[in-house]
Amino acid sequence: MTAVLTRTSHQWRRLDWRTIAITTATLIGFTGVSGFSLVSVLAWIFGWSLGVVLAWLAPGVVLLVGTGLVGDWLRWSKTRYRLSADRLEMHTGVFVRRERSLPRDRIRSVDISAGIMLRLCGLAKVEIGTGEHVDKDKTSLELDAVSRAEADRLRRELLGHAAAGERGEEVLAELDRRWVWYAPLSVEAFFLGSGAFGGVLSVAELFGVEADVLTWTWELLDSMPLAVAILVVVVAGGVVGAAGALLLFVTTWWDYRLDREPAGTLRVRRGLMTTHSVSLTEDRLRGVQVVETLGHRLLGAARVDAVATGLAEEEHGEESDHKTLLPNAPVELAHQVAGSVVNAPGSPTGPSILRGHGKAARNRRLTWAATIGLVPATVLAVLGLLLTDVLLHIAWSWALVTLGIGLPAAVDAYRNLGHAISGRHLVSRHGGLWRKTVALQRDGVIGWTVSQSVFQRRKGLVTLTATTSAGRKRYSVYDVAEHTGLAFADTCVPGLIAQFLEPQPPS
């Protein structure tokens, strides 16, 4: 459905004037607090009175706020944008004028976000992009900021939505607050817990008491048995990490909702402090990926990511949630949402449709696990016999730990291998700590790479890698039997790899 341009669409428009007020309020708060802190320290050192402190502080605040106000007013007054029948144009710059435009038929994303100050004023920041992986200045425009109504108007018209707005939306998923309990077993919890110790030391260093904190901590742990000390450190880090992960989940995914809009657009809305509205047109979608970390597998949870071209996180080259369509939720729901997103009659990522790999793939993983455990242990044992008994203890400890963890992990990684063809999608699953099941559109595959190491050749295995223009660009089927894998590739995309296959003799 094609949106009809409003009568005022061709007119040049300004950003909302309230952005100047927000900038001014932010400057007053920042300069006031930081300036008062700095001058108070100087007053304490030199013994100045409150009147002297204010006399130093006020002119500086007025100067900085005035400069910022004038600069932001100039930015606002010199910024114009216009939506015409075939282009979105934007003129900016005070001393150097810049004129930029994007063809409307190449626009693929209109993402809306709003922090606390913008939300209080009814404003939003709009990022408009074409999804191309080249210079950001040539492929995207940012309007900071416009009214919420104007942001919604731009999103509807640029993505071809009907002027009626939100009527006819299909709700694919909404937040269930019980999902928050999946957060403590996320990867973020581990990093947050580990980073807490560094944060404490940084604060201690700021106040010049880092040595005292380290001494106190060492004495406290030294007074405990080794096992208890390790347990205390692990529990403390785990509690801090879990609390941080809970807070991160709430602030990121509060009010989450996934919709399919009438014009063929998937829209994710989320956020507590800063709200986000990320739109993904379905013509950019090449598949979905269900991701299960080890901790979430134990709880029966998974998340769903989009495999699409031109996602914002790929343009900015940073980690973000732009590709995530569903946060960690019950795994059954994740597979259901994955099927709904790609309009499949069933779930193409469901484990029941996957075909497992042969025993050769299992033996290869067990061999690697045994090698990692036994080879270093053997070397240490030999050195221990020649040099010191300490190395003998390290050798058996290493073998016990690595084999005790590695062999079950190898079996689990083997059981997670699988591939299938589900309608118009090819499906592949692999991984242990991160189990990933990807359903990729077969007509989106532009090439195959067949690789075979020396060790794979001995076992008759290959790794097939499908090349596409979306997501990570390369999605692999690991350690599949050679003839089975090549036949699978040829069935997925007929004719693409057939010229490299040896003709089979008639049976």
Secondary structure as the mmCIF struct_conf table of DSSP 4:
data_model
#
loop_
_struct_conf.conf_type_id
_struct_conf.id
_struct_conf.beg_label_comp_id
_struct_conf.beg_label_asym_id
_struct_conf.beg_label_seq_id
_struct_conf.end_label_comp_id
_struct_conf.end_label_asym_id
_struct_conf.end_label_seq_id
HELX_LH_PP_P HELX_LH_PP_P1 THR A 2 THR A 6
TURN_TY1_P TURN_TY1_P1 ARG A 7 HIS A 10
BEND BEND1 GLN A 11 GLN A 11
STRN STRN1 ARG A 13 ARG A 13
HELX_LH_PP_P HELX_LH_PP_P2 ARG A 14 ASP A 16
TURN_TY1_P TURN_TY1_P2 TRP A 17 TRP A 17
HELX_RH_AL_P HELX_RH_AL_P1 ARG A 18 PHE A 46
TURN_TY1_P TURN_TY1_P3 GLY A 47 GLY A 47
HELX_RH_AL_P HELX_RH_AL_P2 LEU A 50 SER A 77
TURN_TY1_P TURN_TY1_P4 LYS A 78 LYS A 78
STRN STRN2 ARG A 80 LEU A 83
BEND BEND2 ALA A 85 ASP A 86
STRN STRN3 ARG A 87 THR A 92
BEND BEND3 VAL A 94 VAL A 96
STRN STRN4 ARG A 98 PRO A 103
HELX_RH_3T_P HELX_RH_3T_P1 ARG A 104 ARG A 106
STRN STRN5 SER A 109 ALA A 114
HELX_RH_AL_P HELX_RH_AL_P3 ILE A 116 LEU A 120
TURN_TY1_P TURN_TY1_P5 CYS A 121 GLY A 122
STRN STRN6 LEU A 123 GLY A 129
BEND BEND4 HIS A 133 VAL A 134
HELX_RH_AL_P HELX_RH_AL_P4 LYS A 136 THR A 139
STRN STRN7 SER A 140 SER A 147
HELX_RH_AL_P HELX_RH_AL_P5 ARG A 148 LEU A 158
TURN_TY1_P TURN_TY1_P6 LEU A 159 GLY A 160
TURN_TY1_P TURN_TY1_P7 ALA A 163 ALA A 164
BEND BEND5 GLU A 166 GLU A 166
TURN_TY1_P TURN_TY1_P8 ARG A 167 GLY A 168
STRN STRN8 GLU A 170 GLU A 174
HELX_RH_3T_P HELX_RH_3T_P2 ARG A 177 LEU A 185
BEND BEND6 SER A 186 SER A 186
HELX_RH_AL_P HELX_RH_AL_P6 VAL A 187 LEU A 206
TURN_TY1_P TURN_TY1_P9 PHE A 207 GLY A 208
HELX_RH_AL_P HELX_RH_AL_P7 GLU A 210 ASP A 222
TURN_TY1_P TURN_TY1_P10 SER A 223 SER A 223
BEND BEND7 MET A 224 MET A 224
HELX_RH_AL_P HELX_RH_AL_P8 LEU A 226 TRP A 253
TURN_TY1_P TURN_TY1_P11 TRP A 254 ASP A 255
STRN STRN9 ARG A 257 GLU A 261
TURN_TY1_P TURN_TY1_P12 PRO A 262 GLY A 264
STRN STRN10 THR A 265 ARG A 270
BEND BEND8 LEU A 272 THR A 274
STRN STRN11 THR A 275 THR A 281
HELX_RH_3T_P HELX_RH_3T_P3 GLU A 282 ARG A 284
STRN STRN12 LEU A 285 THR A 293
HELX_RH_AL_P HELX_RH_AL_P9 LEU A 294 LEU A 299
TURN_TY1_P TURN_TY1_P13 GLY A 300 GLY A 300
STRN STRN13 ALA A 301 ALA A 308
BEND BEND9 THR A 309 GLY A 310
HELX_RH_AL_P HELX_RH_AL_P10 ALA A 312 HIS A 316
TURN_TY1_P TURN_TY1_P14 GLY A 317 GLY A 317
BEND BEND10 GLU A 318 GLU A 318
BEND BEND11 ASP A 321 ASP A 321
TURN_TY1_P TURN_TY1_P15 HIS A 322 LYS A 323
STRN STRN14 THR A 324 PRO A 330
HELX_RH_AL_P HELX_RH_AL_P11 VAL A 331 VAL A 341
TURN_TY1_P TURN_TY1_P16 VAL A 342 ASN A 343
BEND BEND12 PRO A 345 GLY A 346
TURN_TY1_P TURN_TY1_P17 PRO A 348 THR A 349
HELX_RH_3T_P HELX_RH_3T_P4 PRO A 351 ILE A 353
HELX_LH_PP_P HELX_LH_PP_P3 LEU A 354 LEU A 354
STRN STRN15 ARG A 355 ARG A 355
HELX_LH_PP_P HELX_LH_PP_P4 GLY A 356 HIS A 357
HELX_RH_AL_P HELX_RH_AL_P12 LYS A 359 LEU A 386
TURN_TY1_P TURN_TY1_P18 LEU A 387 LEU A 387
HELX_RH_AL_P HELX_RH_AL_P13 ASP A 389 ARG A 415
TURN_TY1_P TURN_TY1_P19 ASN A 416 ASN A 416
STRN STRN16 GLY A 418 SER A 422
TURN_TY1_P TURN_TY1_P20 GLY A 423 ARG A 424
STRN STRN17 HIS A 425 HIS A 430
BEND BEND13 GLY A 432 LEU A 433
STRN STRN18 TRP A 434 GLN A 441
HELX_RH_3T_P HELX_RH_3T_P5 ARG A 442 GLY A 444
STRN STRN19 VAL A 445 SER A 451
HELX_RH_AL_P HELX_RH_AL_P14 VAL A 454 LYS A 459
TURN_TY1_P TURN_TY1_P21 GLY A 460 GLY A 460
STRN STRN20 LEU A 461 THR A 468
BEND BEND14 SER A 469 ALA A 470
TURN_TY1_P TURN_TY1_P22 GLY A 471 ARG A 472
BEND BEND15 LYS A 473 LYS A 473
STRN STRN21 ARG A 474 ALA A 481
HELX_RH_AL_P HELX_RH_AL_P15 GLU A 482 CYS A 492
BEND BEND16 VAL A 493 VAL A 493
TURN_TY1_P TURN_TY1_P23 PRO A 494 LEU A 496
BEND BEND17 ILE A 497 ILE A 497
HELX_RH_3T_P HELX_RH_3T_P6 ALA A 498 PHE A 500
BEND BEND18 LEU A 501 LEU A 501
HELX_LH_PP_P HELX_LH_PP_P5 GLU A 502 PRO A 506
#
